[in-house]
Amino acid sequence: MTLEETQEQELAPAGEDWMQGAGEALHELLVSAQRRGCLTAGVYESAKLMNVDPDNVAFCVLAADEEDEGDIALQIHFTLIQAFCCENDIDIVRVSDLPKLAAAVGSSEESGEPRDLHCILIMNPNEDAWKDPALEKLNSFCEESRKINEWVPTIALPE
């Protein structure tokens, strides 16, 4: 066994349980942020908010189904959002199941229009740092993912 293999083995998270725990934490965080009014949905809305107040962004979720993978404009937006998040130390994850995401946060606005769920930002509700156990768990998940060179990990939401 080489030194690199030994280090990877030490850094590697606990597999399926680790991913499942992250999915449950993400679901809890989304529901909690929705209740608190700290959730912004939509690629353009998120980009505007990050431009105006990047220090208040606590977490970012990018979501796309298989059919969205061929949307070049969306992929360009994702690349720019990922770069912005990395530059501003904002943890970011990907979700590949829009229906589950819609079930967690609601698929339509209060006006009845469908929501753009391709990008969701979780904001800090005030100047004090928001201490949410699910957010802390996801921050740890992202930190561990970066240790194994997975800069934007994909999370599966629970059923």
KEKE-3310 file (N, C-alpha, C; in steps of 0.2 Angstrom, whole numbers, plus 5000, padded with zeros to 4 digits):
npx = (5004:5003:5008:4999:4988:4985:4983:4971:4963:4962:4955:4944:4926:4913:4905:4890:4881:4886:4883:4869:4866:4870:4860:4848:4851:4852:4838:4832:4838:4833:4819:4818:4824:4815:4804:4809:4810:4822:4826:4831:4825:4829:4839:4842:4837:4845:4858:4857:4855:4867:4876:4873:4873:4883:4889:4880:4875:4873:4873:4873:4863:4863:4853:4848:4840:4842:4838:4841:4855:4859:4857:4865:4865:4861:4871:4882:4878:4878:4892:4897:4890:4896:4909:4909:4904:4914:4924:4920:4919:4908:4898:4894:4882:4876:4861:4852:4838:4825:4811:4810:4817:4808:4797:4802:4803:4793:4784:4779:4777:4770:4761:4757:4764:4776:4791:4808:4819:4832:4843:4846:4848:4853:4850:4858:4848:4850:4862:4869:4877:4869:4865:4862:4859:4859:4864:4877:4881:4881:4890:4902:4901:4904:4916:4924:4922:4929:4942:4944:4945:4933:4924:4911:4900:4888:4872:4860:4843:4832:4819)
npy = (4994:5011:5027:5037:5030:5025:5037:5041:5031:5034:5046:5044:5045:5036:5029:5024:5027:5039:5047:5046:5051:5065:5068:5067:5078:5088:5089:5092:5104:5112:5112:5118:5131:5135:5137:5147:5158:5160:5155:5156:5154:5149:5152:5165:5174:5169:5173:5187:5189:5184:5193:5205:5203:5193:5189:5185:5173:5156:5143:5133:5125:5116:5110:5098:5088:5073:5077:5091:5091:5093:5106:5120:5133:5133:5125:5134:5144:5137:5134:5147:5150:5141:5144:5157:5153:5146:5155:5164:5156:5148:5134:5121:5110:5097:5091:5078:5076:5083:5082:5077:5087:5098:5093:5094:5108:5114:5116:5127:5145:5157:5164:5155:5152:5141:5136:5140:5128:5126:5132:5135:5145:5146:5157:5167:5172:5184:5196:5188:5172:5158:5145:5130:5113:5104:5112:5113:5100:5097:5107:5100:5089:5094:5099:5087:5081:5089:5086:5074:5078:5081:5093:5098:5090:5077:5075:5063:5065:5060:5047)
npz = (5000:4996:5002:4998:4996:5009:5015:5008:5012:5026:5026:5019:5020:5029:5019:5013:5024:5028:5017:5017:5029:5026:5017:5024:5033:5024:5020:5032:5034:5023:5025:5038:5035:5025:5034:5042:5033:5026:5014:4997:4981:4964:4950:4944:4955:4965:4961:4960:4974:4979:4974:4980:4994:4999:5011:5019:5014:5018:5014:4999:4986:4972:4959:4947:4935:4924:4912:4912:4911:4898:4896:4891:4895:4908:4914:4912:4921:4933:4934:4936:4948:4956:4956:4962:4974:4979:4979:4989:5001:5003:5006:4995:4987:4976:4970:4963:4960:4957:4960:4973:4980:4977:4984:4997:4999:4992:4977:4971:4970:4982:4974:4965:4954:4946:4955:4952:4955:4953:4959:4975:4989:5006:5018:5031:5045:5052:5058:5068:5068:5061:5070:5066:5068:5057:5047:5052:5051:5037:5033:5039:5031:5018:5020:5023:5011:5002:5006:5000:4987:4981:4976:4974:4981:4977:4984:4989:4992:5006:5005)
capx = (5000:5007:5007:4993:4982:4984:4980:4964:4959:4960:4951:4937:4921:4910:4902:4883:4879:4889:4879:4862:4866:4870:4854:4843:4853:4850:4831:4830:4840:4829:4813:4820:4826:4809:4800:4812:4810:4829:4828:4830:4825:4830:4846:4843:4836:4851:4864:4856:4856:4874:4879:4871:4874:4887:4891:4874:4874:4876:4874:4870:4861:4862:4849:4847:4839:4846:4836:4845:4862:4861:4855:4871:4865:4860:4877:4886:4876:4880:4899:4898:4888:4901:4915:4907:4903:4921:4928:4917:4919:4901:4898:4889:4881:4872:4855:4850:4831:4821:4804:4811:4818:4801:4793:4805:4803:4787:4786:4776:4777:4763:4757:4755:4769:4781:4797:4814:4823:4839:4848:4843:4852:4851:4853:4858:4842:4852:4869:4872:4878:4863:4867:4857:4863:4859:4869:4884:4883:4882:4897:4907:4901:4907:4924:4926:4922:4935:4948:4945:4945:4926:4923:4904:4897:4881:4868:4853:4838:4829:4812)
capy = (5000:5017:5033:5040:5025:5025:5044:5041:5027:5037:5052:5042:5044:5030:5027:5025:5030:5046:5050:5046:5057:5071:5069:5069:5084:5093:5089:5096:5111:5115:5113:5123:5137:5138:5140:5154:5163:5161:5151:5159:5149:5152:5154:5172:5177:5168:5177:5194:5190:5183:5199:5211:5201:5187:5187:5182:5166:5151:5136:5133:5119:5116:5104:5097:5081:5071:5081:5097:5090:5095:5113:5123:5140:5131:5123:5140:5147:5132:5135:5153:5150:5137:5148:5162:5150:5144:5161:5167:5151:5146:5127:5120:5103:5096:5086:5076:5073:5089:5081:5076:5094:5101:5090:5097:5116:5117:5117:5134:5151:5159:5167:5149:5151:5136:5139:5138:5125:5124:5134:5137:5148:5146:5163:5168:5176:5190:5196:5182:5166:5154:5138:5124:5106:5101:5116:5111:5093:5098:5110:5095:5084:5097:5099:5080:5079:5093:5082:5068:5081:5081:5100:5099:5083:5076:5072:5060:5067:5054:5046)
capz = (5000:4995:5006:4995:4997:5016:5017:5006:5017:5032:5024:5016:5025:5031:5014:5012:5030:5028:5012:5019:5035:5023:5013:5029:5036:5019:5020:5038:5033:5018:5029:5043:5031:5022:5039:5045:5028:5025:5008:4991:4976:4958:4948:4944:4961:4969:4958:4962:4981:4981:4972:4984:5001:4999:5017:5022:5012:5023:5010:4992:4983:4964:4957:4940:4933:4919:4906:4913:4910:4891:4895:4891:4898:4915:4916:4913:4927:4938:4934:4939:4955:4960:4957:4967:4981:4981:4981:4995:5006:5004:5005:4990:4985:4971:4971:4956:4961:4958:4963:4980:4982:4977:4990:5003:4999:4989:4970:4968:4974:4985:4969:4961:4949:4948:4957:4949:4960:4951:4964:4982:4994:5013:5021:5038:5046:5055:5059:5072:5064:5062:5073:5065:5068:5051:5043:5054:5049:5030:5033:5040:5025:5013:5022:5022:5003:4999:5008:4995:4981:4979:4978:4974:4981:4976:4989:4988:4997:5008:5002)
cpx = (5004:5005:5000:4987:4980:4981:4972:4960:4957:4955:4944:4932:4917:4905:4894:4880:4880:4884:4872:4861:4866:4863:4848:4845:4851:4842:4829:4832:4835:4822:4813:4820:4819:4804:4802:4812:4817:4831:4826:4830:4826:4837:4847:4842:4842:4857:4863:4858:4864:4878:4878:4874:4877:4888:4886:4872:4877:4877:4871:4869:4860:4858:4848:4845:4843:4845:4840:4852:4864:4859:4862:4871:4864:4867:4882:4884:4878:4888:4900:4896:4893:4907:4914:4907:4910:4925:4926:4916:4912:4901:4892:4888:4877:4867:4853:4842:4827:4814:4805:4813:4812:4797:4795:4803:4796:4788:4783:4777:4770:4758:4754:4759:4774:4787:4803:4818:4830:4845:4844:4849:4849:4854:4854:4853:4844:4860:4873:4872:4872:4866:4862:4861:4864:4864:4876:4886:4884:4889:4902:4907:4905:4915:4927:4927:4927:4941:4949:4944:4938:4923:4915:4901:4890:4878:4862:4848:4834:4822:4807)
cpy = (5006:5022:5036:5036:5025:5032:5044:5037:5030:5043:5050:5041:5037:5027:5029:5028:5037:5050:5051:5051:5063:5073:5071:5076:5090:5094:5093:5103:5115:5117:5118:5130:5140:5140:5146:5159:5164:5157:5156:5154:5152:5154:5162:5176:5175:5172:5184:5194:5189:5190:5205:5209:5194:5184:5184:5175:5161:5144:5137:5126:5120:5110:5104:5089:5079:5075:5088:5097:5093:5103:5117:5129:5138:5129:5128:5143:5143:5134:5142:5154:5146:5141:5154:5159:5148:5150:5164:5162:5149:5138:5126:5112:5103:5090:5085:5074:5079:5088:5080:5083:5098:5099:5093:5105:5119:5118:5123:5139:5152:5161:5161:5147:5145:5139:5136:5135:5123:5126:5137:5139:5148:5152:5163:5173:5183:5190:5191:5176:5161:5147:5133:5118:5103:5105:5114:5104:5093:5102:5105:5090:5087:5098:5092:5079:5083:5089:5076:5071:5081:5088:5102:5093:5083:5072:5069:5062:5060:5053:5050)
cpz = (5000:5001:5004:4997:5004:5018:5014:5010:5023:5031:5022:5021:5025:5026:5014:5018:5030:5023:5014:5025:5032:5020:5018:5032:5031:5019:5026:5037:5029:5022:5034:5040:5028:5028:5042:5039:5026:5018:5002:4985:4969:4956:4948:4951:4966:4967:4960:4970:4983:4979:4977:4991:5001:5006:5021:5020:5016:5019:5003:4989:4976:4963:4950:4939:4927:4913:4906:4911:4903:4890:4896:4896:4906:4918:4917:4919:4933:4939:4938:4946:4959:4961:4962:4974:4984:4983:4988:5001:5008:5002:5000:4989:4979:4973:4964:4956:4962:4961:4971:4983:4982:4983:4997:5004:4996:4982:4967:4973:4977:4980:4964:4956:4951:4950:4953:4955:4958:4955:4970:4986:5001:5016:5028:5040:5049:5055:5063:5067:5066:5064:5072:5065:5061:5046:5045:5052:5041:5029:5034:5034:5020:5014:5021:5014:5000:5001:5003:4988:4977:4981:4978:4975:4979:4981:4987:4994:4999:5005:5006)
residu = (MET:THR:LEU:GLU:GLU:THR:GLN:GLU:GLN:GLU:LEU:ALA:PRO:ALA:GLY:GLU:ASP:TRP:MET:GLN:GLY:ALA:GLY:GLU:ALA:LEU:HIS:GLU:LEU:LEU:VAL:SER:ALA:GLN:ARG:ARG:GLY:CYS:LEU:THR:ALA:GLY:VAL:TYR:GLU:SER:ALA:LYS:LEU:MET:ASN:VAL:ASP:PRO:ASP:ASN:VAL:ALA:PHE:CYS:VAL:LEU:ALA:ALA:ASP:GLU:GLU:ASP:GLU:GLY:ASP:ILE:ALA:LEU:GLN:ILE:HIS:PHE:THR:LEU:ILE:GLN:ALA:PHE:CYS:CYS:GLU:ASN:ASP:ILE:ASP:ILE:VAL:ARG:VAL:SER:ASP:LEU:PRO:LYS:LEU:ALA:ALA:ALA:VAL:GLY:SER:SER:GLU:GLU:SER:GLY:GLU:PRO:ARG:ASP:LEU:HIS:CYS:ILE:LEU:ILE:MET:ASN:PRO:ASN:GLU:ASP:ALA:TRP:LYS:ASP:PRO:ALA:LEU:GLU:LYS:LEU:ASN:SER:PHE:CYS:GLU:GLU:SER:ARG:LYS:ILE:ASN:GLU:TRP:VAL:PRO:THR:ILE:ALA:LEU:PRO:GLU)
# end
